[in-house]
Amino acid sequence: MLHNAELDGRFSDSAVLQIFELLEPDLAAFAERHSLFVRKYIHNYPMWGFYFRHPAGGRGSVSLLVFRKGAGFGAGVTGEWHVDDEAALVRSTYEIPIGYLPSTQATMVVSSLEDVLSKLLTASASVRSSTSRIMERPKDESGKPVYGEFERSLEIAR
């Protein structure tokens, strides 16, 4: 599993953390199978993100959320694929809305992650119908864009 713990957030609900601990072997195997870069507890939320360079350009991600639901727990999976046009400063995005799962059982969670990843990888460029403006990247002395630690880490991912 491609992972840099320094990029992880922190989350403190021990019961939700236990769910992630139970799922971790299966989530790590999913990430390993697809050469995905993993970030845990993004922005300190109960969420793991699985990131990749999309074969058709840009970057994609699949996210797993785990949350308290009544006396138990729920889970949801979502995904996105975006391509940045650095010259025009525009990002085009395809988003898969969150799908809520009836349980946090590992087979169900991994199956849903696989399904969303497959949809992202087989989508045509025409589905990236949402656009937004992006900021110009800082440049080094030679005029090349400077990327942050997270983006550099993605370069080793798929």
C-alpha positions in Angstrom: 0.0 0.0 0.0 1.4 3.4 -1.0 1.1 5.6 2.1 2.8 8.5 3.8 1.7 8.8 7.4 2.9 12.4 7.5 0.0 13.3 5.2 -2.7 11.7 7.3 -5.1 13.6 9.4 -6.2 12.7 13.0 -9.5 11.4 14.1 -10.4 10.6 17.7 -13.7 8.6 17.8 -12.3 5.3 19.0 -15.3 3.3 18.0 -15.1 4.5 14.4 -11.4 4.0 14.4 -12.0 0.4 15.4 -14.1 -0.1 12.2 -11.2 1.2 10.1 -8.8 -1.0 12.0 -11.0 -4.1 11.2 -11.2 -3.0 7.6 -7.5 -2.1 7.2 -6.2 -5.4 5.9 -8.9 -5.5 3.2 -8.5 -1.8 2.4 -4.7 -2.2 2.1 -5.1 -5.2 -0.2 -7.5 -3.1 -2.4 -5.0 -0.3 -2.5 -2.1 -2.6 -3.3 -4.1 -4.4 -6.0 -4.6 -1.1 -7.9 -1.4 0.8 -6.9 -3.4 3.4 -5.1 -1.9 6.1 -2.8 -3.8 6.1 0.6 -4.5 9.1 2.8 -6.2 8.4 6.1 -8.6 10.7 8.0 -8.5 13.4 5.4 -9.0 16.9 7.0 -9.5 15.0 10.3 -12.7 13.3 9.1 -13.5 9.6 9.4 -12.5 9.0 5.8 -9.8 7.3 3.8 -9.0 8.4 0.3 -7.5 6.2 -2.4 -5.7 8.3 -5.1 -4.4 7.5 -8.6 -3.2 9.0 -11.8 -6.0 8.4 -14.3 -4.8 6.6 -17.5 -6.7 9.1 -19.6 -5.1 12.0 -17.8 -5.6 13.9 -14.6 -6.1 12.3 -11.2 -8.8 10.3 -9.5 -9.8 9.3 -6.1 -12.2 6.9 -4.3 -13.2 7.8 -0.7 -14.6 5.6 2.1 -16.4 7.3 4.9 -17.4 5.5 8.1 -19.8 7.1 10.6 -22.1 6.4 13.6 -25.6 5.5 12.5 -28.0 5.0 15.4 -26.6 2.3 17.7 -24.3 1.0 14.9 -22.2 2.3 12.1 -22.7 3.2 8.4 -20.4 3.6 5.5 -20.4 5.5 2.2 -18.2 5.4 -0.9 -17.8 8.2 -3.5 -15.3 9.0 -6.2 -14.1 11.7 -8.6 -11.8 12.2 -11.6 -10.5 15.6 -12.5 -8.2 17.0 -15.2 -6.5 20.4 -14.7 -5.9 22.6 -17.7 -2.9 24.6 -16.3 -2.9 27.0 -19.2 -6.6 28.0 -19.0 -6.6 27.5 -15.1 -9.7 25.3 -15.3 -10.5 21.9 -13.8 -13.0 19.6 -15.3 -14.5 17.0 -13.0 -16.6 13.9 -13.0 -18.1 13.1 -9.6 -19.8 9.9 -8.5 -22.2 10.8 -5.7 -21.9 9.1 -2.3 -23.4 5.7 -2.2 -24.4 4.6 1.3 -23.8 1.0 2.2 -26.1 -1.1 4.4 -23.2 -2.3 6.6 -19.5 -1.9 7.2 -18.7 -5.5 6.3 -15.4 -5.8 4.5 -16.7 -7.6 1.5 -19.4 -5.1 0.9 -17.1 -2.1 1.5 -14.4 -3.4 -0.9 -17.0 -4.4 -3.5 -18.3 -0.9 -3.5 -14.8 0.6 -3.7 -14.0 -1.7 -6.7 -17.3 -0.6 -8.4 -16.6 3.1 -8.0 -13.0 2.7 -9.1 -14.1 0.8 -12.2 -16.6 3.5 -13.1 -13.9 6.1 -12.9 -11.4 4.2 -14.9 -13.9 3.3 -17.7 -15.5 6.7 -17.9 -15.1 8.8 -21.1 -13.7 12.3 -21.0 -17.2 13.7 -21.8 -18.5 12.8 -18.3 -16.2 15.5 -16.8 -19.0 18.0 -17.1 -18.4 20.1 -13.9 -15.8 22.9 -14.3 -14.1 25.2 -11.8 -11.3 27.7 -11.8 -7.9 26.7 -10.3 -5.1 28.8 -9.1 -1.9 29.1 -11.0 0.8 27.0 -9.6 4.0 28.5 -8.2 7.0 28.0 -10.6 10.6 27.2 -9.9 13.6 29.1 -11.4 13.3 27.3 -14.7 9.5 28.0 -15.0 8.3 24.5 -14.2 5.3 24.1 -11.8 6.2 23.3 -8.1 4.1 20.6 -6.6 3.5 19.9 -2.9 4.3 16.7 -1.0 0.9 15.1 -1.6 1.1 15.7 -5.4 4.7 14.4 -5.5 3.5 11.3 -3.6 0.9 10.7 -6.3 3.6 10.5 -9.0 4.4 7.0 -7.7 0.8 5.9 -7.8 -0.8 4.4 -10.8 
